[in-house]
Every structure is written in C-alpha cells, then in structure tokens.
C-alpha cells in the first residue's frame, strides 16, 4: 500500500501538518512518475527525470516513515 493511502498514516497527518505536507509531496512525485510510466517511448532525458523522481519519492517515503515513528513514540 502506498504511504499516502495508508489509513493510519492519514489519521496521524490530520493532526501533524508536517506529515501532511510530506504526504502531499510524495503523492505529487507519485503522479509525476506514473505520468512518465504511461509513455510508451521516453527520451533519454525523460528516463533520467523518472529515475530522479523515483529517488526523491524513496527519500520522501523514508522521511514519512521516520516522522510516523517519531509521532508514535511521542504518543
């Protein structure tokens, strides 16, 4: 399941604006990667951009996981 669709994470985001912002950024990156994936033929520049966006998406997911862990520890 994608992090921006996980019910528990969404519940936490309702009370933590920083987490909500990270989830929005992750969802936007996901949309951009999906749009590039829909193309049957990509230019070399588009391939590079897709890899860059995918890496940013992974970093974003890690940041979300760290923030969720921190929030849970504080509860």
mmCIF file of the N, C-alpha and C atoms, coordinates in Angstrom:
data_MODEL
# 
_entry.id   MODEL 
# 
loop_
_atom_site.group_PDB 
_atom_site.id 
_atom_site.type_symbol 
_atom_site.label_atom_id 
_atom_site.label_alt_id 
_atom_site.label_comp_id 
_atom_site.label_asym_id 
_atom_site.label_entity_id 
_atom_site.label_seq_id 
_atom_site.pdbx_PDB_ins_code 
_atom_site.Cartn_x 
_atom_site.Cartn_y 
_atom_site.Cartn_z 
_atom_site.occupancy 
_atom_site.B_iso_or_equiv 
_atom_site.pdbx_formal_charge 
_atom_site.auth_seq_id 
_atom_site.auth_comp_id 
_atom_site.auth_asym_id 
_atom_site.auth_atom_id 
_atom_site.pdbx_PDB_model_num 
ATOM 1   N N  . UNK A 1 1  ? 0.849  -1.184 0.000   1.00 0.00 ? 1  UNK A N  1 
ATOM 2   C CA . UNK A 1 1  ? 0.000  0.000  0.000   1.00 0.00 ? 1  UNK A CA 1 
ATOM 3   C C  . UNK A 1 1  ? 0.889  1.240  0.000   1.00 0.00 ? 1  UNK A C  1 
ATOM 4   N N  . UNK A 1 2  ? 0.472  2.204  -0.747  1.00 0.00 ? 2  UNK A N  1 
ATOM 5   C CA . UNK A 1 2  ? 1.226  3.450  -0.827  1.00 0.00 ? 2  UNK A CA 1 
ATOM 6   C C  . UNK A 1 2  ? 1.090  4.230  0.480   1.00 0.00 ? 2  UNK A C  1 
ATOM 7   N N  . UNK A 1 3  ? 2.147  4.936  0.853   1.00 0.00 ? 3  UNK A N  1 
ATOM 8   C CA . UNK A 1 3  ? 2.112  5.660  2.130   1.00 0.00 ? 3  UNK A CA 1 
ATOM 9   C C  . UNK A 1 3  ? 1.055  6.743  2.150   1.00 0.00 ? 3  UNK A C  1 
ATOM 10  N N  . UNK A 1 4  ? 0.747  7.344  0.997   1.00 0.00 ? 4  UNK A N  1 
ATOM 11  C CA . UNK A 1 4  ? -0.253 8.408  1.010   1.00 0.00 ? 4  UNK A CA 1 
ATOM 12  C C  . UNK A 1 4  ? -1.683 7.874  0.950   1.00 0.00 ? 4  UNK A C  1 
ATOM 13  N N  . UNK A 1 5  ? -1.829 6.536  1.068   1.00 0.00 ? 5  UNK A N  1 
ATOM 14  C CA . UNK A 1 5  ? -3.159 5.921  1.133   1.00 0.00 ? 5  UNK A CA 1 
ATOM 15  C C  . UNK A 1 5  ? -3.339 5.093  2.400   1.00 0.00 ? 5  UNK A C  1 
ATOM 16  N N  . UNK A 1 6  ? -2.313 4.992  3.210   1.00 0.00 ? 6  UNK A N  1 
ATOM 17  C CA . UNK A 1 6  ? -2.357 4.193  4.434   1.00 0.00 ? 6  UNK A CA 1 
ATOM 18  C C  . UNK A 1 6  ? -3.271 4.898  5.459   1.00 0.00 ? 6  UNK A C  1 
ATOM 19  N N  . UNK A 1 7  ? -4.342 4.223  5.910   1.00 0.00 ? 7  UNK A N  1 
ATOM 20  C CA . UNK A 1 7  ? -5.299 4.863  6.830   1.00 0.00 ? 7  UNK A CA 1 
ATOM 21  C C  . UNK A 1 7  ? -4.654 5.363  8.131   1.00 0.00 ? 7  UNK A C  1 
ATOM 22  N N  . UNK A 1 8  ? -3.742 4.590  8.680   1.00 0.00 ? 8  UNK A N  1 
ATOM 23  C CA . UNK A 1 8  ? -3.111 5.002  9.938   1.00 0.00 ? 8  UNK A CA 1 
ATOM 24  C C  . UNK A 1 8  ? -2.271 6.265  9.739   1.00 0.00 ? 8  UNK A C  1 
ATOM 25  N N  . UNK A 1 9  ? -1.528 6.324  8.648   1.00 0.00 ? 9  UNK A N  1 
ATOM 26  C CA . UNK A 1 9  ? -0.699 7.493  8.364   1.00 0.00 ? 9  UNK A CA 1 
ATOM 27  C C  . UNK A 1 9  ? -1.584 8.701  8.081   1.00 0.00 ? 9  UNK A C  1 
ATOM 28  N N  . UNK A 1 10 ? -2.659 8.497  7.346   1.00 0.00 ? 10 UNK A N  1 
ATOM 29  C CA . UNK A 1 10 ? -3.582 9.608  7.060   1.00 0.00 ? 10 UNK A CA 1 
ATOM 30  C C  . UNK A 1 10 ? -4.211 10.145 8.343   1.00 0.00 ? 10 UNK A C  1 
ATOM 31  N N  . UNK A 1 11 ? -4.522 9.246  9.267   1.00 0.00 ? 11 UNK A N  1 
ATOM 32  C CA . UNK A 1 11 ? -5.094 9.671  10.554  1.00 0.00 ? 11 UNK A CA 1 
ATOM 33  C C  . UNK A 1 11 ? -4.099 10.534 11.314  1.00 0.00 ? 11 UNK A C  1 
ATOM 34  N N  . UNK A 1 12 ? -2.832 10.112 11.333  1.00 0.00 ? 12 UNK A N  1 
ATOM 35  C CA . UNK A 1 12 ? -1.805 10.899 12.015  1.00 0.00 ? 12 UNK A CA 1 
ATOM 36  C C  . UNK A 1 12 ? -1.590 12.249 11.333  1.00 0.00 ? 12 UNK A C  1 
ATOM 37  N N  . UNK A 1 13 ? -1.686 12.268 10.018  1.00 0.00 ? 13 UNK A N  1 
ATOM 38  C CA . UNK A 1 13 ? -1.457 13.502 9.257   1.00 0.00 ? 13 UNK A CA 1 
ATOM 39  C C  . UNK A 1 13 ? -2.509 14.560 9.553   1.00 0.00 ? 13 UNK A C  1 
ATOM 40  N N  . UNK A 1 14 ? -3.698 14.128 9.969   1.00 0.00 ? 14 UNK A N  1 
ATOM 41  C CA . UNK A 1 14 ? -4.753 15.089 10.302  1.00 0.00 ? 14 UNK A CA 1 
ATOM 42  C C  . UNK A 1 14 ? -4.330 16.016 11.442  1.00 0.00 ? 14 UNK A C  1 
ATOM 43  N N  . UNK A 1 15 ? -3.442 15.537 12.296  1.00 0.00 ? 15 UNK A N  1 
ATOM 44  C CA . UNK A 1 15 ? -3.029 16.309 13.469  1.00 0.00 ? 15 UNK A CA 1 
ATOM 45  C C  . UNK A 1 15 ? -1.585 16.796 13.393  1.00 0.00 ? 15 UNK A C  1 
ATOM 46  N N  . UNK A 1 16 ? -0.904 16.480 12.300  1.00 0.00 ? 16 UNK A N  1 
ATOM 47  C CA . UNK A 1 16 ? 0.503  16.856 12.147  1.00 0.00 ? 16 UNK A CA 1 
ATOM 48  C C  . UNK A 1 16 ? 0.717  17.448 10.753  1.00 0.00 ? 16 UNK A C  1 
ATOM 49  N N  . UNK A 1 17 ? 0.695  18.766 10.643  1.00 0.00 ? 17 UNK A N  1 
ATOM 50  C CA . UNK A 1 17 ? 0.810  19.420 9.331   1.00 0.00 ? 17 UNK A CA 1 
ATOM 51  C C  . UNK A 1 17 ? 2.095  19.065 8.574   1.00 0.00 ? 17 UNK A C  1 
ATOM 52  N N  . UNK A 1 18 ? 3.196  18.831 9.290   1.00 0.00 ? 18 UNK A N  1 
ATOM 53  C CA . UNK A 1 18 ? 4.457  18.488 8.616   1.00 0.00 ? 18 UNK A CA 1 
ATOM 54  C C  . UNK A 1 18 ? 4.316  17.152 7.887   1.00 0.00 ? 18 UNK A C  1 
ATOM 55  N N  . UNK A 1 19 ? 3.667  16.208 8.546   1.00 0.00 ? 19 UNK A N  1 
ATOM 56  C CA . UNK A 1 19 ? 3.436  14.897 7.941   1.00 0.00 ? 19 UNK A CA 1 
ATOM 57  C C  . UNK A 1 19 ? 2.493  15.025 6.749   1.00 0.00 ? 19 UNK A C  1 
ATOM 58  N N  . UNK A 1 20 ? 1.470  15.841 6.899   1.00 0.00 ? 20 UNK A N  1 
ATOM 59  C CA . UNK A 1 20 ? 0.526  16.071 5.813   1.00 0.00 ? 20 UNK A CA 1 
ATOM 60  C C  . UNK A 1 20 ? 1.245  16.654 4.592   1.00 0.00 ? 20 UNK A C  1 
ATOM 61  N N  . UNK A 1 21 ? 2.164  17.565 4.821   1.00 0.00 ? 21 UNK A N  1 
ATOM 62  C CA . UNK A 1 21 ? 2.928  18.175 3.732   1.00 0.00 ? 21 UNK A CA 1 
ATOM 63  C C  . UNK A 1 21 ? 3.794  17.124 3.031   1.00 0.00 ? 21 UNK A C  1 
ATOM 64  N N  . UNK A 1 22 ? 4.464  16.278 3.808   1.00 0.00 ? 22 UNK A N  1 
ATOM 65  C CA . UNK A 1 22 ? 5.282  15.213 3.220   1.00 0.00 ? 22 UNK A CA 1 
ATOM 66  C C  . UNK A 1 22 ? 4.432  14.251 2.388   1.00 0.00 ? 22 UNK A C  1 
ATOM 67  N N  . UNK A 1 23 ? 3.250  13.937 2.882   1.00 0.00 ? 23 UNK A N  1 
ATOM 68  C CA . UNK A 1 23 ? 2.360  13.039 2.140   1.00 0.00 ? 23 UNK A CA 1 
ATOM 69  C C  . UNK A 1 23 ? 1.920  13.669 0.817   1.00 0.00 ? 23 UNK A C  1 
ATOM 70  N N  . UNK A 1 24 ? 1.648  14.965 0.843   1.00 0.00 ? 24 UNK A N  1 
ATOM 71  C CA . UNK A 1 24 ? 1.264  15.666 -0.386  1.00 0.00 ? 24 UNK A CA 1 
ATOM 72  C C  . UNK A 1 24 ? 2.406  15.662 -1.390  1.00 0.00 ? 24 UNK A C  1 
ATOM 73  N N  . UNK A 1 25 ? 3.608  15.913 -0.905  1.00 0.00 ? 25 UNK A N  1 
ATOM 74  C CA . UNK A 1 25 ? 4.772  15.908 -1.782  1.00 0.00 ? 25 UNK A CA 1 
ATOM 75  C C  . UNK A 1 25 ? 4.992  14.513 -2.382  1.00 0.00 ? 25 UNK A C  1 
ATOM 76  N N  . UNK A 1 26 ? 4.832  13.491 -1.558  1.00 0.00 ? 26 UNK A N  1 
ATOM 77  C CA . UNK A 1 26 ? 5.011  12.113 -2.025  1.00 0.00 ? 26 UNK A CA 1 
ATOM 78  C C  . UNK A 1 26 ? 3.968  11.771 -3.091  1.00 0.00 ? 26 UNK A C  1 
ATOM 79  N N  . UNK A 1 27 ? 2.725  12.186 -2.858  1.00 0.00 ? 27 UNK A N  1 
ATOM 80  C CA . UNK A 1 27 ? 1.651  11.921 -3.824  1.00 0.00 ? 27 UNK A CA 1 
ATOM 81  C C  . UNK A 1 27 ? 1.939  12.620 -5.152  1.00 0.00 ? 27 UNK A C  1 
ATOM 82  N N  . UNK A 1 28 ? 2.462  13.835 -5.092  1.00 0.00 ? 28 UNK A N  1 
ATOM 83  C CA . UNK A 1 28 ? 2.784  14.575 -6.314  1.00 0.00 ? 28 UNK A CA 1 
ATOM 84  C C  . UNK A 1 28 ? 3.911  13.881 -7.084  1.00 0.00 ? 28 UNK A C  1 
ATOM 85  N N  . UNK A 1 29 ? 4.924  13.427 -6.366  1.00 0.00 ? 29 UNK A N  1 
ATOM 86  C CA . UNK A 1 29 ? 6.013  12.690 -7.017  1.00 0.00 ? 29 UNK A CA 1 
ATOM 87  C C  . UNK A 1 29 ? 5.476  11.407 -7.655  1.00 0.00 ? 29 UNK A C  1 
ATOM 88  N N  . UNK A 1 30 ? 4.579  10.738 -6.960  1.00 0.00 ? 30 UNK A N  1 
ATOM 89  C CA . UNK A 1 30 ? 3.976  9.508  -7.473  1.00 0.00 ? 30 UNK A CA 1 
ATOM 90  C C  . UNK A 1 30 ? 3.233  9.772  -8.778  1.00 0.00 ? 30 UNK A C  1 
ATOM 91  N N  . UNK A 1 31 ? 2.497  10.875 -8.841  1.00 0.00 ? 31 UNK A N  1 
ATOM 92  C CA . UNK A 1 31 ? 1.763  11.235 -10.058 1.00 0.00 ? 31 UNK A CA 1 
ATOM 93  C C  . UNK A 1 31 ? 2.725  11.499 -11.217 1.00 0.00 ? 31 UNK A C  1 
ATOM 94  N N  . UNK A 1 32 ? 3.818  12.189 -10.932 1.00 0.00 ? 32 UNK A N  1 
ATOM 95  C CA . UNK A 1 32 ? 4.782  12.509 -11.982 1.00 0.00 ? 32 UNK A CA 1 
ATOM 96  C C  . UNK A 1 32 ? 5.457  11.245 -12.516 1.00 0.00 ? 32 UNK A C  1 
ATOM 97  N N  . UNK A 1 33 ? 5.811  10.333 -11.619 1.00 0.00 ? 33 UNK A N  1 
ATOM 98  C CA . UNK A 1 33 ? 6.423  9.077  -12.052 1.00 0.00 ? 33 UNK A CA 1 
ATOM 99  C C  . UNK A 1 33 ? 5.411  8.268  -12.867 1.00 0.00 ? 33 UNK A C  1 
ATOM 100 N N  . UNK A 1 34 ? 4.178  8.222  -12.416 1.00 0.00 ? 34 UNK A N  1 
ATOM 101 C CA . UNK A 1 34 ? 3.137  7.474  -13.133 1.00 0.00 ? 34 UNK A CA 1 
ATOM 102 C C  . UNK A 1 34 ? 2.908  8.056  -14.528 1.00 0.00 ? 34 UNK A C  1 
ATOM 103 N N  . UNK A 1 35 ? 2.940  9.372  -14.642 1.00 0.00 ? 35 UNK A N  1 
ATOM 104 C CA . UNK A 1 35 ? 2.755  10.005 -15.954 1.00 0.00 ? 35 UNK A CA 1 
ATOM 105 C C  . UNK A 1 35 ? 3.880  9.610  -16.902 1.00 0.00 ? 35 UNK A C  1 
ATOM 106 N N  . UNK A 1 36 ? 5.096  9.568  -16.397 1.00 0.00 ? 36 UNK A N  1 
ATOM 107 C CA . UNK A 1 36 ? 6.212  9.149  -17.245 1.00 0.00 ? 36 UNK A CA 1 
ATOM 108 C C  . UNK A 1 36 ? 6.113  7.667  -17.583 1.00 0.00 ? 36 UNK A C  1 
ATOM 109 N N  . UNK A 1 37 ? 5.627  6.869  -16.648 1.00 0.00 ? 37 UNK A N  1 
ATOM 110 C CA . UNK A 1 37 ? 5.481  5.432  -16.895 1.00 0.00 ? 37 UNK A CA 1 
ATOM 111 C C  . UNK A 1 37 ? 4.447  5.133  -17.978 1.00 0.00 ? 37 UNK A C  1 
ATOM 112 N N  . UNK A 1 38 ? 3.466  6.005  -18.144 1.00 0.00 ? 38 UNK A N  1 
ATOM 113 C CA . UNK A 1 38 ? 2.419  5.794  -19.143 1.00 0.00 ? 38 UNK A CA 1 
ATOM 114 C C  . UNK A 1 38 ? 2.933  5.987  -20.565 1.00 0.00 ? 38 UNK A C  1 
ATOM 115 N N  . UNK A 1 39 ? 4.040  6.683  -20.693 1.00 0.00 ? 39 UNK A N  1 
ATOM 116 C CA . UNK A 1 39 ? 4.589  6.921  -22.026 1.00 0.00 ? 39 UNK A CA 1 
ATOM 117 C C  . UNK A 1 39 ? 5.194  5.626  -22.560 1.00 0.00 ? 39 UNK A C  1 
ATOM 118 N N  . UNK A 1 40 ? 4.844  5.276  -23.770 1.00 0.00 ? 40 UNK A N  1 
ATOM 119 C CA . UNK A 1 40 ? 5.378  4.050  -24.377 1.00 0.00 ? 40 UNK A CA 1 
ATOM 120 C C  . UNK A 1 40 ? 6.838  4.216  -24.759 1.00 0.00 ? 40 UNK A C  1 
ATOM 121 N N  . UNK A 1 41 ? 7.189  5.423  -25.172 1.00 0.00 ? 41 UNK A N  1 
ATOM 122 C CA . UNK A 1 41 ? 8.572  5.717  -25.541 1.00 0.00 ? 41 UNK A CA 1 
ATOM 123 C C  . UNK A 1 41 ? 8.983  6.974  -24.789 1.00 0.00 ? 41 UNK A C  1 
ATOM 124 N N  . UNK A 1 42 ? 10.108 6.867  -24.086 1.00 0.00 ? 42 UNK A N  1 
ATOM 125 C CA . UNK A 1 42 ? 10.627 8.023  -23.351 1.00 0.00 ? 42 UNK A CA 1 
ATOM 126 C C  . UNK A 1 42 ? 11.965 8.430  -23.950 1.00 0.00 ? 42 UNK A C  1 
ATOM 127 N N  . UNK A 1 43 ? 12.210 9.713  -23.908 1.00 0.00 ? 43 UNK A N  1 
ATOM 128 C CA . UNK A 1 43 ? 13.511 10.214 -24.337 1.00 0.00 ? 43 UNK A CA 1 
ATOM 129 C C  . UNK A 1 43 ? 14.530 9.892  -23.244 1.00 0.00 ? 43 UNK A C  1 
ATOM 130 N N  . UNK A 1 44 ? 15.806 9.953  -23.555 1.00 0.00 ? 44 UNK A N  1 
ATOM 131 C CA . UNK A 1 44 ? 16.818 9.752  -22.511 1.00 0.00 ? 44 UNK A CA 1 
ATOM 132 C C  . UNK A 1 44 ? 16.653 10.746 -21.352 1.00 0.00 ? 44 UNK A C  1 
ATOM 133 N N  . UNK A 1 45 ? 16.283 11.975 -21.678 1.00 0.00 ? 45 UNK A N  1 
ATOM 134 C CA . UNK A 1 45 ? 16.068 12.976 -20.624 1.00 0.00 ? 45 UNK A CA 1 
ATOM 135 C C  . UNK A 1 45 ? 14.889 12.586 -19.728 1.00 0.00 ? 45 UNK A C  1 
ATOM 136 N N  . UNK A 1 46 ? 13.841 12.026 -20.320 1.00 0.00 ? 46 UNK A N  1 
ATOM 137 C CA . UNK A 1 46 ? 12.687 11.587 -19.531 1.00 0.00 ? 46 UNK A CA 1 
ATOM 138 C C  . UNK A 1 46 ? 13.052 10.398 -18.652 1.00 0.00 ? 46 UNK A C  1 
ATOM 139 N N  . UNK A 1 47 ? 13.899 9.504  -19.160 1.00 0.00 ? 47 UNK A N  1 
ATOM 140 C CA . UNK A 1 47 ? 14.366 8.378  -18.340 1.00 0.00 ? 47 UNK A CA 1 
ATOM 141 C C  . UNK A 1 47 ? 15.151 8.876  -17.137 1.00 0.00 ? 47 UNK A C  1 
ATOM 142 N N  . UNK A 1 48 ? 16.011 9.845  -17.375 1.00 0.00 ? 48 UNK A N  1 
ATOM 143 C CA . UNK A 1 48 ? 16.799 10.426 -16.276 1.00 0.00 ? 48 UNK A CA 1 
ATOM 144 C C  . UNK A 1 48 ? 15.880 11.100 -15.273 1.00 0.00 ? 48 UNK A C  1 
ATOM 145 N N  . UNK A 1 49 ? 14.898 11.844 -15.761 1.00 0.00 ? 49 UNK A N  1 
ATOM 146 C CA . UNK A 1 49 ? 13.938 12.517 -14.879 1.00 0.00 ? 49 UNK A CA 1 
ATOM 147 C C  . UNK A 1 49 ? 13.132 11.505 -14.076 1.00 0.00 ? 49 UNK A C  1 
ATOM 148 N N  . UNK A 1 50 ? 12.736 10.400 -14.706 1.00 0.00 ? 50 UNK A N  1 
ATOM 149 C CA . UNK A 1 50 ? 11.987 9.366  -13.989 1.00 0.00 ? 50 UNK A CA 1 
ATOM 150 C C  . UNK A 1 50 ? 12.813 8.764  -12.861 1.00 0.00 ? 50 UNK A C  1 
ATOM 151 N N  . UNK A 1 51 ? 14.079 8.488  -13.140 1.00 0.00 ? 51 UNK A N  1 
ATOM 152 C CA . UNK A 1 51 ? 14.960 7.951  -12.090 1.00 0.00 ? 51 UNK A CA 1 
ATOM 153 C C  . UNK A 1 51 ? 15.139 8.959  -10.960 1.00 0.00 ? 51 UNK A C  1 
ATOM 154 N N  . UNK A 1 52 ? 15.302 10.234 -11.310 1.00 0.00 ? 52 UNK A N  1 
ATOM 155 C CA . UNK A 1 52 ? 15.465 11.285 -10.302 1.00 0.00 ? 52 UNK A CA 1 
ATOM 156 C C  . UNK A 1 52 ? 14.217 11.377 -9.424  1.00 0.00 ? 52 UNK A C  1 
ATOM 157 N N  . UNK A 1 53 ? 13.060 11.383 -10.059 1.00 0.00 ? 53 UNK A N  1 
ATOM 158 C CA . UNK A 1 53 ? 11.805 11.466 -9.310  1.00 0.00 ? 53 UNK A CA 1 
ATOM 159 C C  . UNK A 1 53 ? 11.598 10.235 -8.430  1.00 0.00 ? 53 UNK A C  1 
ATOM 160 N N  . UNK A 1 54 ? 11.959 9.074  -8.932  1.00 0.00 ? 54 UNK A N  1 
ATOM 161 C CA . UNK A 1 54 ? 11.825 7.840  -8.149  1.00 0.00 ? 54 UNK A CA 1 
ATOM 162 C C  . UNK A 1 54 ? 12.700 7.883  -6.904  1.00 0.00 ? 54 UNK A C  1 
ATOM 163 N N  . UNK A 1 55 ? 13.905 8.407  -7.058  1.00 0.00 ? 55 UNK A N  1 
ATOM 164 C CA . UNK A 1 55 ? 14.800 8.528  -5.898  1.00 0.00 ? 55 UNK A CA 1 
ATOM 165 C C  . UNK A 1 55 ? 14.233 9.517  -4.882  1.00 0.00 ? 55 UNK A C  1 
ATOM 166 N N  . UNK A 1 56 ? 13.702 10.631 -5.368  1.00 0.00 ? 56 UNK A N  1 
ATOM 167 C CA . UNK A 1 56 ? 13.086 11.603 -4.462  1.00 0.00 ? 56 UNK A CA 1 
ATOM 168 C C  . UNK A 1 56 ? 11.889 10.996 -3.744  1.00 0.00 ? 56 UNK A C  1 
ATOM 169 N N  . UNK A 1 57 ? 11.154 10.172 -4.466  1.00 0.00 ? 57 UNK A N  1 
ATOM 170 C CA . UNK A 1 57 ? 9.993  9.505  -3.875  1.00 0.00 ? 57 UNK A CA 1 
ATOM 171 C C  . UNK A 1 57 ? 10.419 8.554  -2.755  1.00 0.00 ? 57 UNK A C  1 
ATOM 172 N N  . UNK A 1 58 ? 11.511 7.835  -2.962  1.00 0.00 ? 58 UNK A N  1 
ATOM 173 C CA . UNK A 1 58 ? 12.034 6.948  -1.919  1.00 0.00 ? 58 UNK A CA 1 
ATOM 174 C C  . UNK A 1 58 ? 12.492 7.734  -0.697  1.00 0.00 ? 58 UNK A C  1 
ATOM 175 N N  . UNK A 1 59 ? 13.165 8.848  -0.932  1.00 0.00 ? 59 UNK A N  1 
ATOM 176 C CA . UNK A 1 59 ? 13.603 9.701  0.176   1.00 0.00 ? 59 UNK A CA 1 
ATOM 177 C C  . UNK A 1 59 ? 12.388 10.220 0.937   1.00 0.00 ? 59 UNK A C  1 
ATOM 178 N N  . UNK A 1 60 ? 11.383 10.619 0.203   1.00 0.00 ? 60 UNK A N  1 
ATOM 179 C CA . UNK A 1 60 ? 10.151 11.108 0.813   1.00 0.00 ? 60 UNK A CA 1 
ATOM 180 C C  . UNK A 1 60 ? 9.488  10.025 1.661   1.00 0.00 ? 60 UNK A C  1 
ATOM 181 N N  . UNK A 1 61 ? 9.445  8.807  1.132   1.00 0.00 ? 61 UNK A N  1 
ATOM 182 C CA . UNK A 1 61 ? 8.855  7.691  1.885   1.00 0.00 ? 61 UNK A CA 1 
ATOM 183 C C  . UNK A 1 61 ? 9.620  7.443  3.182   1.00 0.00 ? 61 UNK A C  1 
ATOM 184 N N  . UNK A 1 62 ? 10.945 7.513  3.110   1.00 0.00 ? 62 UNK A N  1 
ATOM 185 C CA . UNK A 1 62 ? 11.766 7.327  4.310   1.00 0.00 ? 62 UNK A CA 1 
ATOM 186 C C  . UNK A 1 62 ? 11.511 8.432  5.331   1.00 0.00 ? 62 UNK A C  1 
ATOM 187 N N  . UNK A 1 63 ? 11.362 9.669  4.858   1.00 0.00 ? 63 UNK A N  1 
ATOM 188 C CA . UNK A 1 63 ? 11.082 10.782 5.763   1.00 0.00 ? 63 UNK A CA 1 
ATOM 189 C C  . UNK A 1 63 ? 9.727  10.601 6.432   1.00 0.00 ? 63 UNK A C  1 
ATOM 190 N N  . UNK A 1 64 ? 8.759  10.120 5.674   1.00 0.00 ? 64 UNK A N  1 
ATOM 191 C CA . UNK A 1 64 ? 7.431  9.868  6.235   1.00 0.00 ? 64 UNK A CA 1 
ATOM 192 C C  . UNK A 1 64 ? 7.518  8.784  7.304   1.00 0.00 ? 64 UNK A C  1 
ATOM 193 N N  . UNK A 1 65 ? 8.235  7.711  7.020   1.00 0.00 ? 65 UNK A N  1 
ATOM 194 C CA . UNK A 1 65 ? 8.371  6.611  7.985   1.00 0.00 ? 65 UNK A CA 1 
ATOM 195 C C  . UNK A 1 65 ? 9.042  7.097  9.266   1.00 0.00 ? 65 UNK A C  1 
ATOM 196 N N  . UNK A 1 66 ? 10.074 7.916  9.125   1.00 0.00 ? 66 UNK A N  1 
ATOM 197 C CA . UNK A 1 66 ? 10.747 8.447  10.311  1.00 0.00 ? 66 UNK A CA 1 
ATOM 198 C C  . UNK A 1 66 ? 9.821  9.342  11.128  1.00 0.00 ? 66 UNK A C  1 
ATOM 199 N N  . UNK A 1 67 ? 9.060  10.172 10.440  1.00 0.00 ? 67 UNK A N  1 
ATOM 200 C CA . UNK A 1 67 ? 8.152  11.065 11.152  1.00 0.00 ? 67 UNK A CA 1 
ATOM 201 C C  . UNK A 1 67 ? 7.042  10.290 11.838  1.00 0.00 ? 67 UNK A C  1 
ATOM 202 N N  . UNK A 1 68 ? 6.513  9.269  11.176  1.00 0.00 ? 68 UNK A N  1 
ATOM 203 C CA . UNK A 1 68 ? 5.460  8.458  11.782  1.00 0.00 ? 68 UNK A CA 1 
ATOM 204 C C  . UNK A 1 68 ? 6.005  7.761  13.036  1.00 0.00 ? 68 UNK A C  1 
ATOM 205 N N  . UNK A 1 69 ? 7.205  7.226  12.946  1.00 0.00 ? 69 UNK A N  1 
ATOM 206 C CA . UNK A 1 69 ? 7.829  6.576  14.113  1.00 0.00 ? 69 UNK A CA 1 
ATOM 207 C C  . UNK A 1 69 ? 7.999  7.565  15.250  1.00 0.00 ? 69 UNK A C  1 
ATOM 208 N N  . UNK A 1 70 ? 8.437  8.766  14.937  1.00 0.00 ? 70 UNK A N  1 
ATOM 209 C CA . UNK A 1 70 ? 8.630  9.796  15.958  1.00 0.00 ? 70 UNK A CA 1 
ATOM 210 C C  . UNK A 1 70 ? 7.308  10.167 16.614  1.00 0.00 ? 70 UNK A C  1 
ATOM 211 N N  . UNK A 1 71 ? 6.275  10.338 15.804  1.00 0.00 ? 71 UNK A N  1 
ATOM 212 C CA . UNK A 1 71 ? 4.957  10.684 16.338  1.00 0.00 ? 71 UNK A CA 1 
ATOM 213 C C  . UNK A 1 71 ? 4.444  9.576  17.248  1.00 0.00 ? 71 UNK A C  1 
ATOM 214 N N  . UNK A 1 72 ? 4.601  8.343  16.841  1.00 0.00 ? 72 UNK A N  1 
ATOM 215 C CA . UNK A 1 72 ? 4.128  7.216  17.656  1.00 0.00 ? 72 UNK A CA 1 
ATOM 216 C C  . UNK A 1 72 ? 4.879  7.123  18.994  1.00 0.00 ? 72 UNK A C  1 
ATOM 217 N N  . UNK A 1 73 ? 6.188  7.420  18.949  1.00 0.00 ? 73 UNK A N  1 
ATOM 218 C CA . UNK A 1 73 ? 6.974  7.404  20.208  1.00 0.00 ? 73 UNK A CA 1 
ATOM 219 C C  . UNK A 1 73 ? 6.488  8.464  21.169  1.00 0.00 ? 73 UNK A C  1 
ATOM 220 N N  . UNK A 1 74 ? 6.070  9.597  20.626  1.00 0.00 ? 74 UNK A N  1 
ATOM 221 C CA . UNK A 1 74 ? 5.642  10.727 21.464  1.00 0.00 ? 74 UNK A CA 1 
ATOM 222 C C  . UNK A 1 74 ? 4.231  10.551 22.016  1.00 0.00 ? 74 UNK A C  1 
ATOM 223 N N  . UNK A 1 75 ? 3.469  9.625  21.462  1.00 0.00 ? 75 UNK A N  1 
ATOM 224 C CA . UNK A 1 75 ? 2.091  9.438  21.918  1.00 0.00 ? 75 UNK A CA 1 
ATOM 225 C C  . UNK A 1 75 ? 2.023  8.665  23.205  1.00 0.00 ? 75 UNK A C  1 
# 
